[in-house]
Amino acid sequence: MLLVLLLTALVSAVVFGVSELAAGRVNEIRAEAMRLRQIAIQIVAIREATLHAESAQRGYLLTMDRRYLEPFKAKATQAEKSFVELAALTRDDEGRSLQSRELIDLSTQRFDEMRLTISNAEQGRIEAAMSIVRAGYGVQMMESLATLSGVFEAETEARLRQRQGEVERALMAQRYGVGIVVFINLVFLAVLAKRTIQHFVQQDAHRKELQAQSDQLEQQVTARTEELSSLSSYLQASSERDKSQLARDLHDELGGILTSAKLDVAWLHGHSKSADPEVVPRLERLSQVLDEAVDLKRRVIENLRPSLLDHLGLGAALNWYVSEACSKAGLQAELQFPPDDERVPSEIAIAIYRIAQEGLTNTIKYAQATSVRIAVTHEATGWRLRIDDNGVGIANFRADNLSHGIAGMRQRVRALGGRFQLLTAPGGGVTIESSFPAATSSRG
């Protein structure tokens, strides 16, 4: 069995290597084909821009209507962009680089000749402009441009077709190679299946030994689970500390930067009334962007660490968050909290806030509820949080198969030595209860 597995792994590695080499070659060819296609597009763009510009030039010379100058300028700008793109595409291709330079030079000369005639016409030297046209240089340049671009485009298209053919041949070779290797692997797998059947025949003799090993592994899994639970608690506490530190840094440093920027923009706005008329609206837009940045900073900080929780306590923080979330979702909310003089320990406060945050988020997203009730009570044994909604409940709910959000809530409670319970029934809403002992500290 080991030999068969090794042979299968070796063949698979060969297949992978060959496939990677073929894929790399195909990607290179495709990249080259894409570059050639872009070259062809830029050739056509230069030729069409020159033709349209020539039409606009003639229209202006015949009618002296300045409306023809706008399309001429637009096509000239388009041609210049195509010059840059074509030069970049052919920079590393010696043969095509020479052709592209010839095409760009010829088109540039044609545009220069057309600009000269238009300039003469604009200055009233119509006869000078027409003499340039009658000289026939433009016709000669357009004929040369058409010939050169046609040859350039034809060669590019031919090379593009060649590359496409290479891609098809490479893919076909890869397909045949994979097919052969798959067949070989099937043979190896058939041998492996035979050996596996023989192995199952001998398995019964080792059942007791395996059972003992299974018991030992179960003990190890239990120990590792406890370690992971402790690590999860530590990571949650560490995450909250990091979020709090990051929120403070953002508030102190980024807040100062944005405030300074706002003051500078306000000063510039007050001293730019007589400046360029475009400056004032740009400053106003910049001020709006800074306002949006300030609002974004505030939202990021509140998501990282609610400032109300640190300054005014859990009641104010929960009241603000529940009001904001429920008003946006159109959800009626009832919040019950003990008197202000009953301060909640910081570790329990952040745990209650995060659990309420996650529970309310789930209610808004999935419960289809119209109302929710969140109650925080202080009892002799400690603190208790209860969340009730009148939504559709959780179908096929299993306490041993929780979602990440619910599992995270349960872990927060257990990390503080508390108890977590979720009750639900289809159509009966969801109730989440979390209790925290009065004297507690996070583990890890």
Secondary structure, 3 states (H helix, E strand, C coil): CHHHHHHHHHHHHHHHHHHHHHHHHHHHHHHHHHHHHHHHHHHHHHHHHHHHHHHHHHHHHHHCCHHHHHHHHHHHHHHHHHHHHHHHHCCCCHHHHHHHHHHHHHHHHHHHHHHHHHHHHHCCCHHHHHHHHHCCHHHHHHHHHHHHHHHHHHHHHHHHHHHHHHHHHHHHHHHHHHHHHHHHHHHHHHHHHHHHHHHHHHHHHHHHHHHHHHHHHHHHHHHHHHHHHHHHHHHHHHHHHHHHHHHHHHHHHHHHHHHHHHHHHHHHHHCCCCCCCCHHHHHHHHHHHHHHHHHHHHHHHHHHCCHHHHHCCHHHHHHHHHHHHHHHHCCEEEEECCCCCCCCCHHHHHHHHHHHHHHHHHHHHHHCCCEEEEEEEEECCEEEEEEEECCCCCCCCCCCCCCHHHHHHHHHHHHCCCEEEEEECCCCCEEEEEEEECCCCCCC
